Amino acid sequence: MKEQLALLRELQNIDLELDDIKSEKEEIVARLKENTGFLDKLVEDLNAQKEELEEIRSLQRRKQVDLEEIKEKLTARQKRLREVSSNKEYNAVEMEIESFKKSAEQTEEELLHLLEVIESTEESIKEKEDKIVQLREGIASDEAEAEKQLAALDKTIQSLEDRQEEARTEVSRRVIHKYDFIRSRRPGLAIVAAKDGHCEGCFMALPPQQFIEIQRGESLEICPSCNRILYFWEDAVGEESPAEALEEA
Ligand SMILES: [Zn+2]
């Protein structure tokens, strides 16, 4: 059993490292997704603002047409003013002229205001477009960098998975089954040391008789508190982690 437990520790080291690398990969992918999400949001804002600008411009065109019409009417009334004979009609036309002048003035003011809004909207659009260009460049270089990182991680995963497969074939089916069952219920450690009469996984004291069994290493011992597989700590002294083993390779 001691040999089986040693193989299981090796398998666990590989599995823990695989967990780490896989979560590192997930973080990279999540970061890229976050960047892209931010860009998408900015593009969406930009498009909304462009639509808004189009609406303001079309309002501007309508107001300009209105102004032309008012001015035409004004010119016609001014011409008419020179032709009227009666005082009464003169006064009436003069009043109309005043009203058209006011209306033209108001429309001109509105047009001026619209022009200001158009200018500030155009400025804001330009800023967004510049920001988008910058972001796209940043994302492209991030993605290139991430691709390299992911490729390197995939290579490490592949080599660890090869070793994982090899290690699994060497452990008995009963022990592997127990190990897989524990890991399926709780990520992290499935096999832990028993030291000074307690479990190093949950730090609960073990029954003295069980601690003796663990030291003998002839049976598969499970912690009664945390249900992890136990080995005698001295048996693992000098074992190296797969990271160390990979560095040496
Ligand atoms: Zn325990």
Residues whose N, C-alpha, C, O or C-beta is under 5 A from the ligand:
A	BS01	ZN	C199 G201 C202 C223 S225 C226 N227
